[in-house]
Amino acid sequence: MVALQQLLRKHDGILRTAQLYESDVKRADLERALSRGEVFRPQRGWLALPGADPELLFAARHHVVLSCVTQAKRLRLWVRQAPAQLHVAPPGPGAKIGQIAATVHWRKPQVLRPPYALVDRIENVLCHVAECQSREDALVIWESALNRQLIRYDQLNTLPLNGAARKLLQECTPFSDSGLESLVQSRLRWLPTSVVQQVHVAGHRVDILIGARLILQIDGASHTGEQRNSDIDHDAELIQMNYTVIRVSYAQVMYHWEEVQDKVLGAFARGKHLA
C-alpha cells in the first residue's frame, strides 16, 4: 500500500493505472486503496491521490495536455499575469476535445507528444506562447526559459519554427536575470545606443547598462533587507566611478513605465550614457 502511494507522489499524485501495474502494484492493493478512499479514479485508466494537482486532474479528465502559458507558469517561468483559464493542447493528431473551459491550441506541435502525457514539452510550450501572447509577454517567457536553462538557444534554432517563434528567437538573449529585465530591455531597444543586460561593473553585475555609463538597476517586488543595503553600497561605488545610476522599482516598471522612460531619456539627453 505504501508503495502505491509513494509511486503516485513521485508523479505529482496522478498516474495511469497501467503504469502502476507495470511497477508491480498488485490489483488487490489498488482496489483496497480505492475502497478506503486513499486514492480515486479521476478518469477511466487513471488513479490519483486526494489533493492531487487540480490542473493535472483536469488534463486527465478531458484528455488534453497542459501547454502554453499554463505550463510556462507551472515551470516557474516569468509569467506576468496568470491566465484566466487553462491553456491546453490535444494529445495527438486527430484527437477530439469536447466543450471545455480552457483555451485549446490546435497547431501541430514541434515535438510529438507521447501517449498519455499531461504536460507539454518546453519546445511546444514556447511555440504556443509565441502565437498566443503579446510579443512583450512572450519574449519574457522565452528569455526566462533560456536563463533557467530549460532549453538552449541552439536547440530552438534547429527547430522548424514559424514566423512568430523565429522572430522571437532572434530577439532573445539568455542573460536576463528576471522577467523585469527582459521587459525593460525590450522597451529600450529603440534607443540609438547599446542596451545590455547583466554586465559586470565594479565587481558586481548591473541589471542594464545603457551606452557606456548609464546604469539602470531594477528592484524586484521583494527587494528588502541585506540585499537592498548591499545594492545601495554598490550604487555609491558606481557613482564614485562616474557612472550614472537610476534605480527603479517593480511597481514603476509594471505600472508606471512612463516614469522610468522619462528618467532614462532625461539622463540620455544630458549625455550620461557617454564615456
HUZIJO-V300713 format. One record per backbone hydrogen bond with DSSP energy under -0.5 kcal/mol. CO is the residue of the C=O (numbers start at 1). NH is the residue of the N-H. E is the energy in kcal/mol with one decimal. If there is no record, write none. Layout:
co=(CO & CO)
nh=(NH & NH)
e=(E & E)
This chain:
co=(1 & 2 & 3 & 4 & 5 & 6 & 7 & 8 & 8 & 8 & 9 & 11 & 12 & 13 & 15 & 16 & 17 & 18 & 19 & 20 & 21 & 26 & 27 & 28 & 29 & 30 & 31 & 32 & 33 & 33 & 34 & 38 & 40 & 40 & 43 & 45 & 47 & 48 & 49 & 53 & 54 & 55 & 56 & 57 & 58 & 59 & 59 & 60 & 63 & 65 & 66 & 67 & 67 & 68 & 69 & 70 & 71 & 72 & 73 & 77 & 78 & 86 & 86 & 87 & 88 & 89 & 92 & 98 & 100 & 101 & 102 & 103 & 104 & 105 & 114 & 118 & 121 & 122 & 123 & 124 & 125 & 126 & 127 & 128 & 129 & 134 & 135 & 136 & 137 & 138 & 139 & 140 & 141 & 142 & 143 & 144 & 145 & 145 & 146 & 152 & 153 & 154 & 156 & 159 & 162 & 163 & 164 & 165 & 166 & 167 & 168 & 168 & 173 & 178 & 179 & 180 & 181 & 182 & 183 & 184 & 185 & 186 & 188 & 191 & 194 & 196 & 199 & 199 & 201 & 204 & 206 & 207 & 208 & 208 & 209 & 209 & 210 & 210 & 213 & 213 & 214 & 215 & 215 & 216 & 217 & 217 & 220 & 222 & 224 & 224 & 225 & 226 & 227 & 228 & 229 & 230 & 231 & 232 & 233 & 234 & 235 & 236 & 237 & 238 & 239 & 243 & 244 & 244 & 245 & 246 & 246 & 248 & 249 & 250 & 251 & 251 & 252 & 256 & 256 & 257 & 258 & 259 & 260 & 261 & 262 & 263 & 264 & 265 & 266 & 267 & 268 & 271 & 273 & 273)
nh=(5 & 6 & 7 & 8 & 9 & 10 & 11 & 11 & 13 & 14 & 12 & 14 & 53 & 49 & 47 & 20 & 21 & 22 & 23 & 25 & 24 & 30 & 31 & 32 & 33 & 34 & 35 & 36 & 38 & 39 & 37 & 50 & 42 & 48 & 46 & 17 & 15 & 40 & 52 & 57 & 58 & 59 & 60 & 61 & 62 & 63 & 64 & 63 & 91 & 89 & 120 & 70 & 71 & 72 & 73 & 74 & 75 & 77 & 76 & 79 & 80 & 88 & 103 & 67 & 105 & 65 & 95 & 100 & 102 & 86 & 104 & 88 & 106 & 90 & 117 & 66 & 125 & 126 & 127 & 128 & 129 & 130 & 131 & 132 & 133 & 138 & 139 & 140 & 141 & 142 & 143 & 144 & 145 & 146 & 147 & 148 & 150 & 151 & 149 & 156 & 157 & 158 & 159 & 161 & 166 & 167 & 168 & 169 & 170 & 171 & 171 & 172 & 176 & 182 & 183 & 184 & 185 & 186 & 187 & 188 & 189 & 189 & 191 & 193 & 211 & 209 & 201 & 206 & 204 & 201 & 199 & 198 & 210 & 216 & 196 & 211 & 213 & 214 & 215 & 244 & 210 & 217 & 246 & 208 & 219 & 248 & 223 & 224 & 227 & 228 & 229 & 230 & 231 & 232 & 233 & 234 & 235 & 236 & 237 & 238 & 239 & 240 & 241 & 243 & 242 & 245 & 215 & 246 & 247 & 217 & 248 & 219 & 253 & 254 & 255 & 256 & 256 & 259 & 260 & 261 & 262 & 263 & 264 & 265 & 266 & 267 & 268 & 269 & 270 & 272 & 271 & 274 & 212 & 213)
e=(-1.9 & -2.6 & -2.2 & -2.0 & -2.5 & -2.0 & -0.8 & -0.8 & -3.2 & -0.5 & -1.4 & -1.4 & -0.9 & -2.4 & -2.5 & -1.5 & -2.1 & -2.2 & -1.0 & -2.2 & -1.8 & -2.1 & -2.7 & -2.1 & -2.2 & -2.1 & -2.3 & -1.6 & -2.2 & -1.0 & -1.0 & -0.6 & -0.8 & -2.8 & -2.4 & -2.4 & -2.4 & -2.5 & -1.8 & -2.1 & -2.2 & -2.1 & -2.4 & -2.6 & -2.0 & -0.7 & -2.0 & -0.6 & -0.6 & -2.0 & -2.4 & -1.1 & -1.4 & -2.1 & -2.1 & -1.8 & -1.9 & -2.5 & -1.6 & -1.5 & -0.6 & -0.5 & -3.0 & -2.5 & -2.8 & -2.6 & -1.8 & -0.7 & -2.0 & -0.6 & -0.6 & -3.0 & -0.7 & -0.7 & -1.7 & -3.2 & -2.4 & -2.6 & -1.8 & -2.3 & -2.3 & -2.2 & -1.1 & -2.2 & -2.6 & -2.9 & -2.5 & -1.9 & -1.8 & -2.7 & -2.7 & -2.0 & -2.1 & -2.0 & -2.7 & -2.1 & -2.4 & -0.8 & -1.1 & -1.6 & -2.6 & -1.3 & -1.6 & -2.2 & -2.9 & -2.3 & -2.0 & -2.3 & -1.7 & -1.0 & -0.8 & -1.3 & -0.5 & -1.5 & -2.4 & -2.6 & -2.8 & -2.3 & -2.0 & -1.3 & -0.7 & -0.5 & -1.9 & -1.8 & -2.9 & -3.1 & -0.5 & -2.8 & -1.5 & -3.4 & -1.3 & -1.7 & -0.6 & -2.8 & -2.4 & -0.6 & -0.6 & -1.7 & -0.6 & -2.6 & -3.7 & -0.6 & -2.9 & -1.5 & -0.5 & -2.7 & -1.4 & -1.2 & -0.8 & -0.8 & -1.9 & -2.6 & -2.2 & -2.3 & -2.0 & -2.1 & -2.6 & -2.1 & -1.9 & -2.4 & -2.4 & -1.9 & -1.0 & -2.3 & -1.8 & -0.5 & -3.3 & -0.5 & -0.5 & -2.9 & -0.5 & -2.9 & -2.0 & -2.6 & -2.9 & -0.7 & -1.4 & -1.1 & -1.1 & -2.9 & -2.4 & -1.9 & -2.2 & -2.9 & -2.3 & -2.0 & -2.6 & -2.5 & -1.0 & -2.4 & -1.9 & -1.5 & -3.2 & -1.2)
